[in-house]
């Protein structure tokens, strides 16, 4: 019985570790910075880019539709936290969520997008 519990605990830790993804995959912003900065001059969020970062770095734990999975739902997180608070959570972790290894620009993009949802 103890071996089974240890195996479950180790499996759970591997699943939590997988949530930290993000990495340096090709296809990020790669040359589209001029277009992205133009879209954001109005204070608008580049939703398409934010969704792409979310899919690569967050969806495995928070669900493809932000409905929650291993991590909590994020579909109304903007009513609870500001963009700055969300960025801090991404970089430093909170509760059982570990700090995420994502670029500052990507964290800011996702945080602004999530904060705009109420």
Biotite code that builds the C-alpha atoms (Angstrom):
import biotite.structure as struc

atoms = struc.array([
    struc.Atom([0.000, 0.000, 0.000], chain_id="A", res_id=1, res_name="UNK", atom_name="CA", element="C"),
    struc.Atom([2.837, 2.415, 0.844], chain_id="A", res_id=2, res_name="UNK", atom_name="CA", element="C"),
    struc.Atom([4.492, 1.730, -2.507], chain_id="A", res_id=3, res_name="UNK", atom_name="CA", element="C"),
    struc.Atom([1.250, 2.567, -4.278], chain_id="A", res_id=4, res_name="UNK", atom_name="CA", element="C"),
    struc.Atom([0.913, 5.874, -2.389], chain_id="A", res_id=5, res_name="UNK", atom_name="CA", element="C"),
    struc.Atom([4.525, 6.789, -3.165], chain_id="A", res_id=6, res_name="UNK", atom_name="CA", element="C"),
    struc.Atom([3.980, 5.984, -6.832], chain_id="A", res_id=7, res_name="UNK", atom_name="CA", element="C"),
    struc.Atom([0.872, 8.199, -6.885], chain_id="A", res_id=8, res_name="UNK", atom_name="CA", element="C"),
    struc.Atom([2.743, 11.042, -5.166], chain_id="A", res_id=9, res_name="UNK", atom_name="CA", element="C"),
    struc.Atom([5.634, 10.857, -7.607], chain_id="A", res_id=10, res_name="UNK", atom_name="CA", element="C"),
    struc.Atom([3.212, 10.741, -10.560], chain_id="A", res_id=11, res_name="UNK", atom_name="CA", element="C"),
    struc.Atom([1.419, 13.807, -9.229], chain_id="A", res_id=12, res_name="UNK", atom_name="CA", element="C"),
    struc.Atom([4.719, 15.676, -8.906], chain_id="A", res_id=13, res_name="UNK", atom_name="CA", element="C"),
    struc.Atom([5.584, 14.864, -12.521], chain_id="A", res_id=14, res_name="UNK", atom_name="CA", element="C"),
    struc.Atom([2.198, 16.202, -13.627], chain_id="A", res_id=15, res_name="UNK", atom_name="CA", element="C"),
    struc.Atom([2.733, 19.433, -11.683], chain_id="A", res_id=16, res_name="UNK", atom_name="CA", element="C"),
    struc.Atom([6.207, 19.782, -13.156], chain_id="A", res_id=17, res_name="UNK", atom_name="CA", element="C"),
    struc.Atom([4.758, 19.532, -16.651], chain_id="A", res_id=18, res_name="UNK", atom_name="CA", element="C"),
    struc.Atom([2.703, 22.669, -16.017], chain_id="A", res_id=19, res_name="UNK", atom_name="CA", element="C"),
    struc.Atom([5.879, 24.746, -16.048], chain_id="A", res_id=20, res_name="UNK", atom_name="CA", element="C"),
    struc.Atom([6.393, 24.348, -19.819], chain_id="A", res_id=21, res_name="UNK", atom_name="CA", element="C"),
    struc.Atom([6.774, 27.293, -22.101], chain_id="A", res_id=22, res_name="UNK", atom_name="CA", element="C"),
    struc.Atom([10.309, 26.711, -23.301], chain_id="A", res_id=23, res_name="UNK", atom_name="CA", element="C"),
    struc.Atom([11.943, 28.290, -26.300], chain_id="A", res_id=24, res_name="UNK", atom_name="CA", element="C"),
    struc.Atom([9.871, 26.843, -29.105], chain_id="A", res_id=25, res_name="UNK", atom_name="CA", element="C"),
    struc.Atom([9.968, 28.361, -32.563], chain_id="A", res_id=26, res_name="UNK", atom_name="CA", element="C"),
    struc.Atom([7.017, 30.344, -33.748], chain_id="A", res_id=27, res_name="UNK", atom_name="CA", element="C"),
    struc.Atom([6.856, 32.757, -30.813], chain_id="A", res_id=28, res_name="UNK", atom_name="CA", element="C"),
    struc.Atom([6.844, 36.395, -31.777], chain_id="A", res_id=29, res_name="UNK", atom_name="CA", element="C"),
    struc.Atom([9.663, 35.862, -34.314], chain_id="A", res_id=30, res_name="UNK", atom_name="CA", element="C"),
    struc.Atom([9.616, 39.069, -36.316], chain_id="A", res_id=31, res_name="UNK", atom_name="CA", element="C"),
    struc.Atom([6.028, 40.115, -35.670], chain_id="A", res_id=32, res_name="UNK", atom_name="CA", element="C"),
    struc.Atom([7.052, 42.604, -32.977], chain_id="A", res_id=33, res_name="UNK", atom_name="CA", element="C"),
    struc.Atom([6.272, 45.618, -35.145], chain_id="A", res_id=34, res_name="UNK", atom_name="CA", element="C"),
    struc.Atom([2.754, 44.380, -35.869], chain_id="A", res_id=35, res_name="UNK", atom_name="CA", element="C"),
    struc.Atom([2.146, 43.424, -32.219], chain_id="A", res_id=36, res_name="UNK", atom_name="CA", element="C"),
    struc.Atom([3.328, 46.776, -30.921], chain_id="A", res_id=37, res_name="UNK", atom_name="CA", element="C"),
    struc.Atom([1.039, 48.557, -33.360], chain_id="A", res_id=38, res_name="UNK", atom_name="CA", element="C"),
    struc.Atom([-1.941, 46.556, -32.127], chain_id="A", res_id=39, res_name="UNK", atom_name="CA", element="C"),
    struc.Atom([-1.147, 47.382, -28.515], chain_id="A", res_id=40, res_name="UNK", atom_name="CA", element="C"),
    struc.Atom([-0.695, 51.138, -28.863], chain_id="A", res_id=41, res_name="UNK", atom_name="CA", element="C"),
    struc.Atom([-4.417, 51.636, -28.247], chain_id="A", res_id=42, res_name="UNK", atom_name="CA", element="C"),
    struc.Atom([-4.171, 49.802, -24.928], chain_id="A", res_id=43, res_name="UNK", atom_name="CA", element="C"),
    struc.Atom([-5.759, 46.770, -26.562], chain_id="A", res_id=44, res_name="UNK", atom_name="CA", element="C"),
    struc.Atom([-4.442, 43.303, -25.892], chain_id="A", res_id=45, res_name="UNK", atom_name="CA", element="C"),
    struc.Atom([-3.100, 41.181, -28.741], chain_id="A", res_id=46, res_name="UNK", atom_name="CA", element="C"),
    struc.Atom([-5.562, 38.377, -28.039], chain_id="A", res_id=47, res_name="UNK", atom_name="CA", element="C"),
    struc.Atom([-4.223, 36.020, -30.684], chain_id="A", res_id=48, res_name="UNK", atom_name="CA", element="C"),
    struc.Atom([-0.644, 36.212, -29.353], chain_id="A", res_id=49, res_name="UNK", atom_name="CA", element="C"),
    struc.Atom([-1.859, 35.912, -25.750], chain_id="A", res_id=50, res_name="UNK", atom_name="CA", element="C"),
    struc.Atom([-3.916, 32.828, -26.598], chain_id="A", res_id=51, res_name="UNK", atom_name="CA", element="C"),
    struc.Atom([-0.891, 31.262, -28.285], chain_id="A", res_id=52, res_name="UNK", atom_name="CA", element="C"),
    struc.Atom([1.290, 31.805, -25.202], chain_id="A", res_id=53, res_name="UNK", atom_name="CA", element="C"),
    struc.Atom([-1.528, 30.501, -22.992], chain_id="A", res_id=54, res_name="UNK", atom_name="CA", element="C"),
    struc.Atom([-1.833, 27.328, -25.086], chain_id="A", res_id=55, res_name="UNK", atom_name="CA", element="C"),
    struc.Atom([1.930, 26.725, -24.926], chain_id="A", res_id=56, res_name="UNK", atom_name="CA", element="C"),
    struc.Atom([2.511, 27.557, -21.268], chain_id="A", res_id=57, res_name="UNK", atom_name="CA", element="C"),
    struc.Atom([-0.730, 27.461, -19.268], chain_id="A", res_id=58, res_name="UNK", atom_name="CA", element="C"),
    struc.Atom([-3.395, 25.273, -20.859], chain_id="A", res_id=59, res_name="UNK", atom_name="CA", element="C"),
    struc.Atom([-1.970, 21.966, -19.645], chain_id="A", res_id=60, res_name="UNK", atom_name="CA", element="C"),
    struc.Atom([-2.783, 22.959, -16.053], chain_id="A", res_id=61, res_name="UNK", atom_name="CA", element="C"),
    struc.Atom([-5.572, 25.520, -16.413], chain_id="A", res_id=62, res_name="UNK", atom_name="CA", element="C"),
    struc.Atom([-7.488, 23.856, -19.267], chain_id="A", res_id=63, res_name="UNK", atom_name="CA", element="C"),
    struc.Atom([-7.836, 24.687, -22.928], chain_id="A", res_id=64, res_name="UNK", atom_name="CA", element="C"),
    struc.Atom([-10.863, 26.884, -22.261], chain_id="A", res_id=65, res_name="UNK", atom_name="CA", element="C"),
    struc.Atom([-9.505, 28.231, -18.933], chain_id="A", res_id=66, res_name="UNK", atom_name="CA", element="C"),
    struc.Atom([-12.097, 26.093, -17.133], chain_id="A", res_id=67, res_name="UNK", atom_name="CA", element="C"),
    struc.Atom([-9.467, 24.608, -14.832], chain_id="A", res_id=68, res_name="UNK", atom_name="CA", element="C"),
    struc.Atom([-7.746, 21.256, -14.840], chain_id="A", res_id=69, res_name="UNK", atom_name="CA", element="C"),
    struc.Atom([-4.947, 20.558, -12.379], chain_id="A", res_id=70, res_name="UNK", atom_name="CA", element="C"),
    struc.Atom([-4.856, 24.314, -11.742], chain_id="A", res_id=71, res_name="UNK", atom_name="CA", element="C"),
    struc.Atom([-7.824, 26.591, -11.029], chain_id="A", res_id=72, res_name="UNK", atom_name="CA", element="C"),
    struc.Atom([-10.104, 28.117, -13.655], chain_id="A", res_id=73, res_name="UNK", atom_name="CA", element="C"),
    struc.Atom([-8.862, 31.435, -15.053], chain_id="A", res_id=74, res_name="UNK", atom_name="CA", element="C"),
    struc.Atom([-11.884, 32.569, -17.065], chain_id="A", res_id=75, res_name="UNK", atom_name="CA", element="C"),
    struc.Atom([-12.832, 35.261, -14.488], chain_id="A", res_id=76, res_name="UNK", atom_name="CA", element="C"),
    struc.Atom([-9.420, 35.902, -12.932], chain_id="A", res_id=77, res_name="UNK", atom_name="CA", element="C"),
    struc.Atom([-9.462, 39.555, -14.058], chain_id="A", res_id=78, res_name="UNK", atom_name="CA", element="C"),
    struc.Atom([-12.142, 40.340, -11.490], chain_id="A", res_id=79, res_name="UNK", atom_name="CA", element="C"),
    struc.Atom([-9.862, 39.073, -8.715], chain_id="A", res_id=80, res_name="UNK", atom_name="CA", element="C"),
    struc.Atom([-6.345, 40.200, -9.719], chain_id="A", res_id=81, res_name="UNK", atom_name="CA", element="C"),
    struc.Atom([-4.781, 43.094, -11.632], chain_id="A", res_id=82, res_name="UNK", atom_name="CA", element="C"),
    struc.Atom([-2.389, 42.539, -14.516], chain_id="A", res_id=83, res_name="UNK", atom_name="CA", element="C"),
    struc.Atom([0.584, 43.249, -12.240], chain_id="A", res_id=84, res_name="UNK", atom_name="CA", element="C"),
    struc.Atom([-0.640, 40.736, -9.657], chain_id="A", res_id=85, res_name="UNK", atom_name="CA", element="C"),
    struc.Atom([-1.128, 38.082, -12.343], chain_id="A", res_id=86, res_name="UNK", atom_name="CA", element="C"),
    struc.Atom([2.403, 38.701, -13.655], chain_id="A", res_id=87, res_name="UNK", atom_name="CA", element="C"),
    struc.Atom([3.757, 38.302, -10.131], chain_id="A", res_id=88, res_name="UNK", atom_name="CA", element="C"),
    struc.Atom([1.895, 34.993, -9.757], chain_id="A", res_id=89, res_name="UNK", atom_name="CA", element="C"),
    struc.Atom([3.268, 33.775, -13.098], chain_id="A", res_id=90, res_name="UNK", atom_name="CA", element="C"),
    struc.Atom([6.853, 34.628, -12.147], chain_id="A", res_id=91, res_name="UNK", atom_name="CA", element="C"),
    struc.Atom([6.767, 33.660, -8.437], chain_id="A", res_id=92, res_name="UNK", atom_name="CA", element="C"),
    struc.Atom([4.001, 31.080, -8.206], chain_id="A", res_id=93, res_name="UNK", atom_name="CA", element="C"),
    struc.Atom([1.169, 30.984, -5.687], chain_id="A", res_id=94, res_name="UNK", atom_name="CA", element="C"),
    struc.Atom([-0.229, 28.169, -3.592], chain_id="A", res_id=95, res_name="UNK", atom_name="CA", element="C"),
    struc.Atom([0.569, 24.889, -5.334], chain_id="A", res_id=96, res_name="UNK", atom_name="CA", element="C"),
    struc.Atom([1.498, 26.655, -8.599], chain_id="A", res_id=97, res_name="UNK", atom_name="CA", element="C"),
    struc.Atom([5.239, 26.838, -9.132], chain_id="A", res_id=98, res_name="UNK", atom_name="CA", element="C"),
    struc.Atom([6.992, 29.845, -10.627], chain_id="A", res_id=99, res_name="UNK", atom_name="CA", element="C"),
    struc.Atom([6.835, 29.648, -14.412], chain_id="A", res_id=100, res_name="UNK", atom_name="CA", element="C"),
    struc.Atom([9.831, 30.016, -16.686], chain_id="A", res_id=101, res_name="UNK", atom_name="CA", element="C"),
    struc.Atom([8.342, 32.309, -19.327], chain_id="A", res_id=102, res_name="UNK", atom_name="CA", element="C"),
    struc.Atom([9.730, 35.434, -20.931], chain_id="A", res_id=103, res_name="UNK", atom_name="CA", element="C"),
    struc.Atom([8.757, 38.718, -19.256], chain_id="A", res_id=104, res_name="UNK", atom_name="CA", element="C"),
    struc.Atom([7.073, 39.875, -22.478], chain_id="A", res_id=105, res_name="UNK", atom_name="CA", element="C"),
    struc.Atom([4.963, 36.698, -22.671], chain_id="A", res_id=106, res_name="UNK", atom_name="CA", element="C"),
    struc.Atom([4.012, 36.913, -18.979], chain_id="A", res_id=107, res_name="UNK", atom_name="CA", element="C"),
    struc.Atom([2.942, 40.531, -19.460], chain_id="A", res_id=108, res_name="UNK", atom_name="CA", element="C"),
    struc.Atom([0.953, 39.667, -22.583], chain_id="A", res_id=109, res_name="UNK", atom_name="CA", element="C"),
    struc.Atom([-0.947, 36.825, -20.885], chain_id="A", res_id=110, res_name="UNK", atom_name="CA", element="C"),
    struc.Atom([-1.426, 38.822, -17.665], chain_id="A", res_id=111, res_name="UNK", atom_name="CA", element="C"),
    struc.Atom([-2.937, 41.779, -19.576], chain_id="A", res_id=112, res_name="UNK", atom_name="CA", element="C"),
    struc.Atom([-5.215, 39.411, -21.468], chain_id="A", res_id=113, res_name="UNK", atom_name="CA", element="C"),
    struc.Atom([-6.364, 37.565, -18.339], chain_id="A", res_id=114, res_name="UNK", atom_name="CA", element="C"),
    struc.Atom([-6.833, 40.828, -16.411], chain_id="A", res_id=115, res_name="UNK", atom_name="CA", element="C"),
    struc.Atom([-9.137, 42.118, -19.173], chain_id="A", res_id=116, res_name="UNK", atom_name="CA", element="C"),
    struc.Atom([-11.537, 39.208, -18.531], chain_id="A", res_id=117, res_name="UNK", atom_name="CA", element="C"),
    struc.Atom([-14.057, 39.833, -15.797], chain_id="A", res_id=118, res_name="UNK", atom_name="CA", element="C"),
])
